[in-house]
Structure formats: structure tokens, C-alpha cells
Amino acid sequence: MTIASDDAQRDTSHMYRAMRDFVQSTDDTLPGKFEITKEGIVHDMMSPSGRHELTALRLRKRLEKVMPEEIVAHTGEPDVENEPEGIMRRPDVMVIAEADMDVDGSFDPRTLIAAIEVVSRSNPDNDWVGKMRDYPLLGIPVYAIFDPRTGTGAVLTDIHSTPAGPRYATRKDFVYGEGVTIGEWTIPTDDLPRYGDETEL
């Protein structure tokens, strides 16, 4: 086991704050979305497509039909952040208690009931690899992925310790058209849009 020196920890924290300041300074000035991972800044250069946003909207509405009123499926800002881990992410949909949204700054990721991502056609590894690694590190108990490229997805649960750090132990794959259970709630996945073959990104 390696324990970083105080100087190393300060250097890491300083680097993370510098990256966070850069990401926050780019909001609304550069296209795409910036997030911070264990490897550094991830930039999805393409703005979300209509089909990406329509998928997120339909998932939000379907979840809010079946969840208690005090639980919401939130799309948009702010980020979820764990500064000691050096991670700042912005899920497409965050299932969270409305009371836990009443905070200054970023959401505490440990208050999320689930994070949902709609896979970007321009950077699918960000959702299938990077966030699959980062979300258990953040303590988010359920991670659901919807992939409009293939009409498939997966729900990951049961965080457990591994030599590489916390990981999800259980993965349930699905195809569009099946019912999908996220947390305690099951929603239909029929009529979710798929990316086209030409210009949809």
C-alpha cells in the first residue's frame, strides 16, 4: 500500500482545482461537455444531438411517472463531484431526492440513487469505460446505460471492492423494448430513438 506524502496530496488537490477552474470557465464558451476523471479532462466535443436529448427526456418522464413525488429524475446542472478522488461528472439523468438538491455547488454523488447515461455516438468509451470506472468510485449505487447506437444497454449495481478499486459486481444487459429496472422502479424502453446511419452524432 502506497500512501502519498502531504506534498503529493497537496499537488494532486491543486491540479484537480486547476482542472475544475478550467472546466467551469469553459461553460457556455466552448462546444461540447467537459468532465474530470482520474485520467484528466474528458471533452465530448459534439453538443448532444436531438435523439440523445429526446432519450434523456423520455427516460426522465417515464421514471417520474413511477417514482414517489419527492424523488426526481433531474437533467442538467450541477455536476456531481468528489474532490478527494479528483472526479467531476455530469450524468445525463440523476435520480435524486428533491431535498438533496438543496445545496450550494455540486451535488454530493453519494446522495444519488442512480445515474443514467445516454451513450454519445462521438465518444462511447466515456460512458461504457470511463463512467463505469468512476461511478462506483463516487459511490453511486446504480448506473444505467442506454446506447442509441445499438438499441441496447445495461444496469450496473452492487459496488464491491476489487484490487483496481470499487467496481460494480452485477450487470444486467437489456435490449430496447424490454422493461428495465433502475433502483426500485421499472420503466418501458419501447419507442426510444436510435441514432441514424448518416449525420446523427
Helices and strands as residue ranges (DSSP letters): H 6-26, E 33-37, E 40-44, H 50-66, E 71-74, E 80-82, E 87-89, E 93-97, G 98-101, G 109-111, E 112-118, H 124-125, I 126-130, H 131-138, E 143-147, E 152-160, E 167-175, E 180-182, E 185-187
